């Protein structure tokens, strides 16, 4: 086997690293770790993120199966964003990475 050949494990790891390395993704996932949040709550809890970028990240994370968007028909309509099981697993991994960074980075 060629040492420079990519393996499926490397491909999966690379995709995961690109996802969590994308600007604002760690903060968005972290903000939802205690339960579903409304857009305004997320925006208020993540300093300096614009509405446009937050909306974009939420859509991307929803497409990746990390975040779920729930619409509650009421007046006004209530939309919340929460972590899927996949997202909760990611939040746990990111918490461990944060502990590592606090110790070693």
N, C-alpha and C positions, 0 to 999 in steps of 0.2 A: 504494500500500500504506500502510495506517495505521501510523505509527511506533510505536504502542502495541500493535500486534497481535503476538502471540507466534509465532515461527517454530519449526519442528521442531528446529532447532539449539538454540534457547533452551530448549525443553522438555527435550531430552536433557541439556543442561548443567545445568539446574536439578535434574533427578533425580540426576545424579552429585554435584552439590554437596551436596544433602541427604543422600546416602548417606555421603560422607566427612566431612560435618559433624556426623554423629550421634555423640554421646558414646561414647567407647571404640572406635569403629570404626578410627580410624587406629592405635591401639595394638595392636589385635587383628591387623590386617593386617601391621603391622610385625613383630610377634612370630613370624609364620609365614614371613617372607621367606626364611629360610635352610632351610626344609623343614618337613615335617609335624611337628606337636606334639600331645602328649596334653593333655587338659583341665587336668590338674594342673600341667603345665609352663607352659601359657598363663597360668593363674591366678597361679602363682608369679612369672612374668615381668612381670606387669602389676599394679603396686601399687595397692591400694585398690579394685579391681574385685570385686564380690560374685559368688558362684557363679551366682546367679540372673541377673544382668545379663550375665555372660559367656555363659551358656547361651543367653540370648535373642539376643545379638548373633551368636553362631555360627549359630543357626537362621536369622536374617534374612539373613546373608551367604551361607548355603547356598541359600536361596530365590532370591537375586539372582545365583547362579552364580559367586560370588567364592570360596567355600570349598567343599571337598569333605570329606565325613565318611566315613572308612573303618573298618569293623569287621573286626577280625582274630579269628577264632574260636580262642581259646586259653583257658587257665585261669590267671588270670581273663581275661575278654574284653578285648581291647585296642582302644580307639577312638582314632583320630588324626584331626586336622583339618589340612588343607593347602590351599594356594592352587591354584585352577584356573589355566589359561592366562589367563583373564580377570582373575583375582585377581593374578597375577604382573604383568600389564600395569598394574593399578591400583597395585601396590606401587612400580613404577618411577616412575609419575606422582607418587605421594606423596613419593618420595625427592627428586624434582626440586623439588616444592613446599617440602619441608623445607629444601633448599639455598637456595631463594629467601628463605624466612622468616629463615634465619640471617643472610643478607646484608642484607635490607631491612626486616624487621619489628622 
